[in-house]
Amino acid sequence: MTAKSATAGVMWLVVGAHPEAERVDRPIAVQLQGLVERALAANHDAGVAQMRVQILTDLWYMNDAALVASPAIALGTANTNAAVAHLALRLPPAVVVDGQYEILFDRTDGDHRVALRGVDSRSTARAVEVFCEKFLDQWLDAASSAIRVVPPDPQCL
């Protein structure tokens, strides 16, 4: 299996490789993964339903151009997640609650990446909650068009 086919049909949830991010943000990402998978399963489009949702660290994400260009949700603080810091410089704000959290993504359907940036784990969790309530379904519809679903290769394990 090539690297390209290994990333095809995958939506990325990016957490920091920092010990604090692993401790507090990864459990939030696991909850988000479940919400996204349920939303995808509820969608009747077979191509969308076949997408996988994968959690990985910013270390892997930021060092692979194909991943950085793929639909993804990065979450955490800019101090513990390089992907959040990277995307915060590139994405427009959708929701900003000063001193708490920011939801950053392109609502015009041009860029299919999201940064959910909190000042701490509690505010990051709140950003995830608000994003899911207000934007997840429409973002998934837009992002799914950017994700090429590749059927499984029977020659690969």
N, C-alpha and C positions, 0 to 999 in steps of 0.2 A: 504494500500500500504506500503510495507516495505521500509526501507531506501535504500536498495540495488536496488530495482526496481525504486525508485524515481530518482536514479542517472544513471540508465542504458539508453544508447542511447543519452547521453548528452555530449556535448563538452563545456568546461568551459572557460569563459573569466574572468580573475581575476584582480580586481582593489583593491587598498588599502582602508582600512576602515578609513584612516586618512582624516580629513576634506579637506585638499588640494587635495588629490587624488580624493575624491568625486567631488570636484569642477572642476578639470581640466582633470582628466584621465577618469572618467566615460563617458563624452561625446565622447571621443575618442573610448572607448570600445563600445558604442552604434553604432558608425559608422562602427567599425570593425565587430560587430555583423551583420549588414546589408550586408556587403561585403561577410562574410562567408556564410550567409543564401542564398545569390544569387548564390555563387559558388556551394553550395550543391544542390540547385534547378536545376542548369544547368547540374549536374551529372545525368546520366540516370539510375544509379544503385539504385533500390528502397530502399535497406537497408540504403544507404548513405543519400538519400533524406529524410528519416524519422528522421534523427538525429535532436535534438534540440540544439540550441546554447543559453546558459544561462550565464548571467553576475552575479557574486557574489563577495563578498569581501574576502580579504586575511584572515580575521578572521575566516570565515567559512571554507575556503579552507584548511588552515594550521592545523585545528583541526579535520580533518576527513581523516584518512588514505586512504580510498577509493577514495576520491577526489584528494588527492596528487598523487595517482598512475594513475589517469585518464588523457587522453589527455586534454591539457589545454594550453591557452595562457595567461601569466601574463604580465601586462604592467604597466609602470610607472617608478618611481625611487626606488632605494633600500632603501631610507630614508622614503618613504611613502607607500611601498608595501612589506610586509614581504615575500610574495611568490616570488617576483622578486629577493629579496636578497637570499632566499633559493635556487632558481633554478640557480642563477648566480654562485653559488659554485659547481654546479653539471653538468651543461651543457657546451659543447664546443662552442666557438664562430663560427658563420657562417659569420658575417659581423661585423667589428669594425671600427667606425669612431671616432678616438681619440678626446676626449673632447666633444663629441656630443651624440652618441648612440651606443648600441650594440644589435645585434640580436643573441641570443644564442639558439641553438637547435642541436640535434643529427641528422645529415644528413644521417646517416647509417641505419635509420629505427629502431633503438633500443629503443629510448625513445621518446614518443609522447607528450612531453611538450616543450613549447617555453617561453623564457623570452625576452621581448622587453623593454630594459632599456634605458631610456634617462636621460640626466642631468636636463631636465626641460620638461614642457608640449609640447613645440614646437619640441624638439628633440625626445620625445616619439612619437609624431604624425608622425614624419619623419621615425622613425624606423618601425612603423606600415605600413606606405606607402611602404617602400622598401620591407618589408617582403611580403606584398600582391602582389607586382609587380613581385618579383623574386621567391618566395617560396610557396605561399599559396596553389596553386593547387596541387603540388606534396606532400606537407605536409598533406593536407586533404586526399589525396589518401592513404597515409601511416597510418595516424591517424584513418581513418575510419575503417580500419581492426582491430584496437584495441578497437573500441567502439562496444559493444554488443547492438544491437537494440532489444528491447523487445516490442512485440506488446502490445497495450493498453489493460488493463484488464477491461472487461465490468462491473465487479463488483465494480470497483472503480470510484469515481466521478472525 
